[in-house]
Amino acid sequence: MKGDALDPKALIREAYHMDIGPAECRTIFLDWALSLPEGTDTLAALEALLRRYGADTGHPMTTVLRQGLEKASRTGRRGGRRGRLQG
């Protein structure tokens, strides 16, 4: 199945046509994120997908997309050796 620039494999679109739970939605979300072309602005893509599908507030994929947007927009310490040495 062919998608578009926001959803190359049409994974998100198809998820909204299925009766699935949060765990399956998270798996689909991960597959979607990994299938984005290199250099894609993930935050912008998530915002656009929420504009496209976010009206379906009862579907667990909407919740997963919102969580992805929240986590992607957070900044701060990400860990690693440099963070431990500075702190």
Secondary structure, DSSP 4 states (H G I P E B T S, - for coil): ----SSSTT-HHHHHTTS---HHHHHHHHHHHHHHSPTT--HHHHHHHHHHHHTT-TTSHHHHHHHHHHHHHH--S---SHHHHHH-
